[in-house]
Amino acid sequence: DVVILISNSGQSYELKNIIQYVSRNKNIKLIGITSKKNSILFKNSDVPFLTPAIKEAGPENIVPTSSTTTQLALGDAIAISCMVYKNFTKFDFKKIHPSGTLSLKLKTVGDLMLTGNKMPTVDQNINMKKALSIINRKKLGLLIVRNNFGNTTGIITDGDLKRIAQKYNKFEKLELKRVMKKNPISVDYETLAATALSIMNSKKITSLCIHKNRNKKKTIGIIHMHDILKSNIN
């Protein structure tokens, strides 16, 4: 553990008990920030920082102003140095502060995608009648079509079903593999949700297939535009 104590004088009465406690616990290291080299804080710190002894901005030189600004700047420098040393990235920040504005902007499709039983997948050999029943039940407006090996071979939307129904007299008996859209648009699960939304807008679609490790044949999830918008990434 590490204790950071900040005191301009380094002699505040409140410091004594804390310094004594830290001194008795060898597993705790003390970082002290003060402007007085002869203070108890500086002398007892494992890592002492000496700030400039500058005059306060307020009248009578009694209100902490210049000193607190100096301490703030040093604190920022320490924090940034630790970030660089630990290779701390914005994605690490996302993990420890998941509800912050930055974290929301860093949400990936993997954070929001539907998986497992929630993902509307069907076999490519089923007929249109069954596909229509499933797409109405899943209520996502599309189906991911797979072959016997579990590989994604295509996609079909409710709009496609309507157009096919108008084109064919006995469309109910058609197999999906004959009418599905092949090579559906797919993105990696680490793609930012904002990027996925941009792709949907540019392609004029409402959903994307999600893959992993560049293997577009294996769809691991699906992301709908509404799920991204509900996540407040903007």
ZIHUHU-V969656 format. One line per field, one symbol per residue. ss: DSSP state (2 for helix, 1 for strand, 0 for the rest). psi: psi as a letter, one per 20 degrees, with the letter a starting at -180 (. if undefined). A space follows every 50 residues. Layout:
ss: ???
psi: ???
//
This chain:
ss: 01111100000022222222222200001111110000022222001111 00000000222000022222222222222222222000022222220000 22222001222201022200111000122222222222000111110000 01111112222222222000222012222011000111000122222222 2220001111110010000011112222220000
psi: qppopppghjjqhhhghgggghhiniipqppporjohjrhgghjphnqpo qpnqqqhrqjkhpofhghgghgggggggghghgghjlprhhhhhhimhjr gghhhjprhhhiqprciipnqrqiiqrhghghgghhhhkijrpppqaijj qpiaqprhhggghhhhhpglhhipqhihirpqmqpqqqijpqhhgghhgg ghilriqqqprqkjnihooirqpqghhghiiki.
//
